[in-house]
Every structure is written in structure tokens, then in C-alpha cells.
Amino acid sequence: MNDDRYMGIAIEEALRGKGKTLPNPSVGAVIAKNGKIISTGFHEKAGMPHAEALAIEKAGENARNATLYVTLEPCNHYGKTPPCTEKIIKAGIKRVVIGVKDPNPVASGGIERLKKSGIEVTVGVKEKECKELIDDFTVLLKKKRTFCSLKLAMTLDGKIAKKDGSSKWITGEQSRRLVHRLRAIHNGVMVGIGTVLKDDPLLNVRLVSAEEQPKAIVIDTSLKIPVHAKLVKERAKELIIITTERALLSYKSGILKDLGVTLIPVEEDETGINMEAALKSLKEIGIYSVMCEGGSKLAYSLMNKNLTDKFYLFYAPKFFGEGIPPLNGGELYKKVSIFDIEPVGDDFLIKAYPEDS
């Protein structure tokens, strides 16, 4: 039971860095001895000390003969920081409890190294939760593109808006607050141009505190975004527009660039912007995780191309009857694996992953 408890605290630590550590994984650590927590640590951002190293440094001599709980297998290679396995061995840790093995073959091998040094190792404590911590990192590693989650707020009969397009507010205040927390753990929030023209959103974090705002990303083939849109007027330097080469030749592209907007041209496919190319382009400029918040055409495009890595599906206790469905683009058959279902105020949230992930 103590293993679960301490690993739960390590997960809470890791969440403090979620979204800020990319392209590194979010990791948390706890050092405990004689039923008491000696120290904690979390990886803050790429290039900074790893969670285990911080916890060991804080513990000092108290780390000797203690147990280290860490959400991810300690690294066993020289990168921007030395191997954590060497620090663990040198500190005299007698037992290491690990949430999940490192999916990165370059950094893995830590378990074997610790065992060879005589340290007792336990693997797989709260593995499901620890895997979720690094879902964005795993996609970056394996698919070589930006991680993309899809957030949808729907009625029980699966509508994201009324027939006239109005959607404020389908879900309750607690769900909206949670959405802002989700925005804060992504590097960017993405919508299609239709959502901008209809809702004039800011796509920032307001309802919770955030050390850094996510970038606003708009898919806009023909640069229809108005220069008086809130995103342009208030967030021009944090706005990225994914568009086409031909749109860059327009007079409007010059205006947007002068205002500080980043324009990224991407090749087109049969449905418009090639979204896989768009996600690879975002990765190249350091946007490693995005949450898509609409609209229905963009959501369909992402799902149709198998580019949705995680689902946040909010359901409100309402029915609209006639209304706008969450996906618009044609027939689609996809299976998901439900990760969790939780109440959020009067609403409930389903978290799910594509079944093939």
C-alpha cells in the first residue's frame, strides 16, 4: 500500500512539469525512509536536472538506505545531464520503485544497471497512470511528430452546438476550468478557421494559473482570419497560422506577418491542409503537444488520418435533438480504448486513446 501511496505523490510531482518538459518526459520522484517522505523532485524543463537527481540532492545523506519512487525508469546514458542511475547508486539508495519502463531505447537500461549494483528494483507500480504522464513524449518519440489530443464538449445525444451554431455553454463551470488546466499542459491550442470566425476565441489559459501561455494555432487555408480577431489583436506574437504556399503570396499575409503572426505553409491533400505535415512542422518549431478544440471538420480530418493521440470527451446532461455533430466529413469508423471516466461537476469526462496506440 505504501508503494501506491508514494508513487501517487511522485505522479503529483510529475504533473507540475507536464507540458513544460517536452521534448523530455514529465517525471516525478519521492524518496522515503522509515515511513516518512525525505524529499521530492520533478523535472521542470528540458536541460534541467531530472526528478531523481533533484530528490537525491535535497535528501543529502538521508538518501542512504532509503527507497526512491520514480514515475519513469531512471536514465542510463549521458545526455544534457549525467545518468540518474549513477547518482542513485552513489547516494546509497537501497530500493527503487519504478512506474513505467522508458520507451526510449537510448535512455533505457536503467533497471538492469540498478539491479547489477545490488539495488532492489520494483517495476509497474501505478503503471497506467505513469504511462499517461508520458503519452505526449511517447508520441514524439515513436511517431516523430507533435502529440495531438482532441477535446470535445457534447450533449448526451452527441451534439457540440445547436442547429444555429450556438454552443455557449454546453458544459458547466467545473468542466470549463478543467479544460483550461488541460490547455496549460499543452504547448498549443488548435482550432479551424470556422471556429475563429464563429466564436472569436482567445485560446489562452484564464481560469487557472499558468506559468506560460500555450500558443494559439489556427488552420486557415486561405487566410480568412480577420485582422480585428481577438487572436490577432491580443495574441499576434503567440499566434501560429497553418496555411498554404499560395496564401503566403497574398497581401494579407504581409499584414499578418507585420503584426507578429507566425505563418507556416503546409502542403495540401484531398481534404485541405495535410494535417500530418502540419504536426511535423509544429514539432520543428518546438510545439511538441497541441490540443485541438474544434471544429467538427478539423476533428474529422485528424481522426480520419489517425492523427488523434488522445481524447478528452466532455458530456453534459443535456439533449439538443437537432444540432451539429462533433465530426463532419463523411463516414468514419474508429475504435478507442477508454482510459478513465470521471464526474466533473454535473458533467462527466471520458479520457480515451486510439485502440492502436
C-alpha positions, -999 to 999 in steps of 0.1 A, spaced: 0 0 0 29 24 7 43 18 -27 10 30 -43 8 60 -19 43 72 -25 40 66 -63 8 87 -62 28 116 -47 55 111 -73 28 114 -100 16 146 -85 51 159 -86 55 150 -123 23 168 -132 39 200 -120 62 198 -151 36 183 -175 38 201 -208 69 221 -199 95 193 -201 89 184 -238 107 171 -257 117 153 -225 91 133 -205 74 145 -173 89 127 -143 83 129 -106 103 113 -77 99 107 -40 125 95 -15 111 78 16 126 61 46 111 45 77 76 55 66 84 92 61 90 113 30 126 126 29 124 146 -3 106 151 -36 115 163 -70 102 168 -106 117 175 -139 110 212 -147 121 215 -183 145 201 -209 181 206 -199 174 210 -162 181 183 -136 160 152 -136 135 144 -109 156 117 -93 187 139 -92 168 167 -75 152 145 -49 186 129 -41 203 163 -38 175 175 -14 178 144 7 216 145 10 229 118 34 193 109 43 191 92 9 213 63 21 193 31 26 161 49 16 136 39 -12 133 60 -43 99 62 -61 101 74 -97 74 75 -123 98 66 -152 128 43 -154 159 63 -145 181 71 -174 213 53 -180 230 75 -206 249 108 -209 227 135 -224 224 171 -213 226 157 -177 246 127 -163 229 93 -159 205 92 -130 215 56 -123 249 67 -112 235 93 -88 212 67 -74 240 42 -68 263 68 -54 236 81 -30 233 46 -14 196 41 -23 187 5 -13 154 2 -33 140 18 -64 103 16 -73 95 25 -109 62 33 -125 69 25 -161 99 15 -183 114 42 -205 102 38 -241 133 55 -254 159 28 -263 187 54 -259 178 62 -223 167 28 -212 188 2 -194 184 18 -160 166 -11 -144 194 -36 -154 221 -11 -142 205 -7 -108 200 -44 -103 236 -51 -112 247 -27 -85 227 -47 -59 197 -23 -56 163 -39 -52 140 -28 -81 102 -30 -84 86 -21 -117 50 -13 -127 35 5 -97 7 27 -109 19 18 -144 -13 30 -161 -11 65 -146 26 67 -152 21 59 -189 -4 87 -192 22 111 -178 45 104 -208 18 100 -235 30 131 -253 66 122 -251 59 87 -264 42 100 -295 71 124 -301 95 95 -298 76 69 -319 57 90 -345 82 118 -350 55 145 -349 37 167 -324 13 150 -300 -23 158 -307 -52 155 -283 -88 162 -292 -112 179 -268 -149 178 -275 -178 191 -253 -210 174 -262 -246 168 -251 -257 133 -242 -271 130 -278 -237 139 -292 -241 175 -304 -214 201 -300 -237 230 -308 -273 238 -316 -286 239 -351 -278 276 -354 -242 270 -343 -245 284 -308 -227 264 -281 -222 285 -250 -222 269 -226 -228 232 -231 -207 221 -202 -206 235 -167 -181 258 -149 -160 229 -135 -156 214 -169 -145 247 -183 -120 251 -156 -106 216 -163 -103 225 -200 -81 254 -190 -59 231 -170 -57 209 -200 -47 239 -221 -19 246 -196 -3 212 -201 -1 215 -239 22 237 -259 -5 249 -282 -43 250 -286 -55 244 -321 -88 253 -340 -100 256 -375 -108 289 -391 -145 282 -388 -143 283 -350 -124 316 -351 -150 332 -374 -179 319 -353 -166 323 -317 -137 348 -319 -118 329 -292 -85 337 -274 -74 301 -269 -55 310 -238 -55 299 -201 -76 322 -179 -95 301 -154 -64 286 -138 -28 299 -132 -3 292 -159 35 299 -160 34 301 -198 5 305 -222 1 279 -249 5 291 -285 -27 297 -304 -28 276 -337 -53 282 -364 -58 260 -395 -66 286 -422 -61 276 -458 -69 310 -474 -60 334 -445 -97 342 -438 -88 353 -402 -99 389 -397 -72 413 -386 -96 425 -359 -100 390 -344 -90 388 -308 -63 363 -316 -47 389 -339 -53 420 -318 -44 404 -284 -21 374 -292 -4 381 -325 30 371 -313 16 339 -298 -5 331 -329 6 305 -354 -14 301 -386 -11 269 -406 -18 278 -442 -7 272 -478 21 284 -501 -3 303 -523 -18 321 -493 17 335 -485 16 354 -518 -14 374 -507 -13 410 -494 -29 399 -462 -1 376 -453 22 406 -452 -1 424 -428 -3 394 -405 35 390 -405 40 427 -397 17 422 -367 39 394 -355 18 364 -365 38 333 -375 26 318 -408 36 282 -417 29 270 -452 20 233 -454 12 211 -484 -24 202 -492 -41 169 -496 -76 159 -508 -92 174 -477 -73 206 -475 -43 211 -452 -22 180 -448 -25 177 -411 3 152 -406 27 176 -423 12 204 -401 20 184 -369 55 177 -382 60 214 -390 49 223 -355 74 199 -340 102 216 -359 95 249 -342 93 235 -307 55 230 -304 55 194 -291 19 189 -279 -13 205 -291 -49 202 -280 -75 205 -308 -107 223 -297 -126 224 -330 -144 225 -352 -161 194 -365 -143 194 -399 -109 197 -383 -118 170 -357 -129 147 -386 -97 153 -406 -75 145 -376 -94 113 -368 -96 102 -405 -58 104 -408 -52 86 -375 -36 118 -360 -56 119 -328 -34 106 -300 -58 112 -270 -94 121 -265 -110 143 -238 -147 139 -243 -169 160 -220 -206 151 -218 -232 175 -203 -266 162 -190 -285 178 -219 -301 169 -252 -303 192 -283 -321 169 -307 -312 187 -339 -277 201 -338 -241 200 -350 -223 166 -346 -187 165 -334 -174 151 -366 -182 165 -401 -167 150 -432 -181 116 -440 -182 80 -428 -157 71 -401 -151 40 -380 -126 42 -352 -123 22 -320 -109 37 -288 -97 23 -255 -113 41 -226 -87 51 -201 -109 68 -175 -144 81 -168 -148 107 -141 -175 131 -130 -168 168 -134 -195 188 -116 -227 179 -133 -208 167 -164 -186 137 -170 -153 132 -188 -142 102 -208 -105 100 -214 -96 76 -242 -67 66 -265 -69 52 -301 -71 14 -298 -40 11 -319 -18 33 -297 
